[in-house]
């Protein structure tokens, strides 16, 4: 196996990889992606993870992984895993329901309803936690999200009684 320091900066000539469009359809179906762009279009686009998986189909002489000394027979691709796995239709309905509750609370804020402020604070607190979770990937947007959520919490807790009177 090659020393990882020696593998840094290894480049290769640009290559063209012929891709049979039926394989893209098979790949999309195997990933449970029923998007008609992948399954029915005459010239389907290539899904983002297709080329990563494609590299595992290459032979030892053509694989960039083999070029850096990885024994392809000993390589295990664990695949992409997600913490949560939901049926997207169910998850969509959950979003619609929660969105309607938030909309009702937002409209009720204009009347000074305490329950609406409580819902607003809870939603902003959850949004703030989501912002912290996204910090490693999108720091600027996550900080903006956190600051906005904190501002909403402040506004809902500092004001509100003055509207009710």
C-alpha positions as CSV (number, residue, x, y, z in Angstrom):
1,X,0.0,0.0,0.0
2,X,1.2,3.5,-0.8
3,X,2.0,6.0,2.0
4,X,-0.8,8.5,2.1
5,X,1.7,11.4,2.0
6,X,3.0,10.0,-1.3
7,X,-0.5,9.8,-2.7
8,X,-1.2,13.6,-2.3
9,X,-1.2,15.4,-5.5
10,X,-1.5,12.4,-7.8
11,X,-3.2,13.4,-11.0
12,X,-4.3,11.5,-14.0
13,X,-5.2,12.3,-17.6
14,X,-8.8,13.4,-18.2
15,X,-10.8,10.5,-19.4
16,X,-14.2,10.0,-20.9
17,X,-16.3,7.3,-19.3
18,X,-19.0,5.9,-21.6
19,X,-22.2,5.4,-19.7
20,X,-25.0,3.3,-21.0
21,X,-28.2,5.2,-20.2
22,X,-30.0,2.0,-19.1
23,X,-27.5,1.7,-16.2
24,X,-28.5,5.1,-15.0
25,X,-32.1,4.0,-14.9
26,X,-31.1,0.8,-13.0
27,X,-29.0,2.9,-10.6
28,X,-31.9,5.3,-10.0
29,X,-34.4,2.5,-9.4
30,X,-31.9,0.7,-7.1
31,X,-31.7,4.0,-5.0
32,X,-35.5,4.1,-5.0
33,X,-35.4,7.4,-6.9
34,X,-38.6,7.4,-9.1
35,X,-37.8,10.8,-10.6
36,X,-39.0,10.6,-14.2
37,X,-35.9,12.5,-15.3
38,X,-33.8,9.4,-14.4
39,X,-36.3,6.7,-15.2
40,X,-38.2,7.9,-18.4
41,X,-36.2,10.6,-20.1
42,X,-34.6,9.6,-23.4
43,X,-31.2,11.0,-22.2
44,X,-31.3,10.9,-18.4
45,X,-28.9,13.1,-16.4
46,X,-26.4,11.4,-14.2
47,X,-27.3,11.2,-10.5
48,X,-24.8,12.9,-8.2
49,X,-23.5,9.7,-6.6
50,X,-23.4,7.7,-9.8
51,X,-19.7,8.3,-10.6
52,X,-18.7,7.4,-7.0
53,X,-20.4,4.0,-7.4
54,X,-19.0,3.7,-10.9
55,X,-15.5,3.9,-9.6
56,X,-16.1,0.6,-7.8
57,X,-16.9,-1.1,-11.1
58,X,-13.5,-0.3,-12.6
59,X,-10.7,-2.8,-12.9
60,X,-7.5,-2.5,-10.9
61,X,-5.8,-1.0,-14.0
62,X,-8.4,1.8,-14.5
63,X,-9.5,2.6,-10.9
64,X,-8.1,5.8,-9.3
65,X,-8.4,3.9,-6.0
66,X,-6.0,1.2,-7.2
67,X,-3.5,3.9,-8.4
68,X,-2.9,5.0,-4.8
69,X,-2.3,1.4,-3.7
70,X,-5.7,0.4,-2.3
71,X,-6.4,-3.3,-2.8
72,X,-9.9,-3.2,-4.3
73,X,-10.6,-6.7,-3.0
74,X,-10.2,-5.4,0.6
75,X,-12.3,-2.2,0.1
76,X,-15.7,-2.1,1.6
77,X,-18.0,0.6,0.6
78,X,-20.5,1.1,3.4
79,X,-22.8,3.2,1.3
80,X,-24.6,6.4,2.2
81,X,-26.6,6.1,5.4
82,X,-28.9,8.5,7.0
83,X,-29.8,8.9,10.6
84,X,-33.5,9.1,9.8
85,X,-35.3,7.2,7.1
86,X,-38.9,8.2,6.4
87,X,-41.4,7.7,3.7
88,X,-41.1,11.1,1.9
89,X,-44.9,11.3,1.5
90,X,-45.5,11.0,5.2
91,X,-42.7,13.4,5.9
92,X,-44.3,15.8,3.5
93,X,-47.6,15.6,5.3
94,X,-45.9,16.2,8.6
95,X,-44.4,19.4,7.1
96,X,-47.8,20.5,5.9
97,X,-49.4,20.0,9.3
98,X,-46.5,21.7,11.2
99,X,-46.6,24.5,8.7
100,X,-50.3,25.1,9.2
101,X,-49.8,25.1,13.0
102,X,-47.0,27.7,12.7
103,X,-49.1,29.8,10.3
104,X,-52.0,29.8,12.8
105,X,-49.6,30.8,15.6
106,X,-48.1,33.6,13.4
107,X,-51.6,35.0,12.7
108,X,-52.5,34.7,16.4
109,X,-49.4,36.7,17.3
110,X,-51.2,39.8,16.1
111,X,-53.9,39.3,18.8
112,X,-51.3,38.9,21.5
113,X,-52.2,35.2,22.2
114,X,-49.8,33.7,24.7
115,X,-50.0,30.2,23.2
116,X,-48.8,31.7,19.9
117,X,-45.8,33.2,21.5
118,X,-45.0,29.9,23.2
119,X,-45.2,28.1,19.8
120,X,-43.0,30.7,18.2
121,X,-40.4,30.4,20.9
122,X,-40.4,26.6,20.6
123,X,-40.1,26.7,16.8
124,X,-37.3,29.3,17.0
125,X,-35.5,27.1,19.6
126,X,-35.7,24.1,17.4
127,X,-34.5,26.2,14.5
128,X,-31.6,27.3,16.6
129,X,-30.7,23.7,17.4
130,X,-30.8,22.9,13.7
131,X,-28.5,25.8,13.0
132,X,-26.0,24.4,15.5
133,X,-26.2,21.0,13.7
134,X,-25.4,22.6,10.4
135,X,-22.4,24.7,11.7
136,X,-19.7,22.3,10.3
137,X,-21.1,22.3,6.8
138,X,-22.6,25.8,6.3
139,X,-21.1,28.0,9.0
140,X,-22.2,31.4,7.6
141,X,-25.8,30.3,7.0
142,X,-25.9,28.4,10.3
143,X,-24.7,31.5,12.3
144,X,-27.3,33.6,10.5
145,X,-30.0,31.1,11.3
146,X,-28.9,31.0,15.0
147,X,-28.8,34.8,15.3
148,X,-32.2,35.1,13.6
149,X,-33.7,32.5,15.9
150,X,-32.3,34.2,18.9
151,X,-33.7,37.5,17.7
152,X,-37.1,35.9,17.3
153,X,-37.0,34.4,20.8
154,X,-36.0,37.8,22.2
155,X,-38.8,39.5,20.3
156,X,-41.5,37.0,21.4
157,X,-40.5,37.0,25.0
158,X,-39.7,40.8,25.4
159,X,-42.8,41.9,23.6
160,X,-46.3,40.6,23.2
161,X,-48.1,41.8,26.3
162,X,-48.1,45.3,24.8
163,X,-50.1,44.0,21.8
164,X,-52.7,42.3,24.0
165,X,-53.5,45.5,25.9
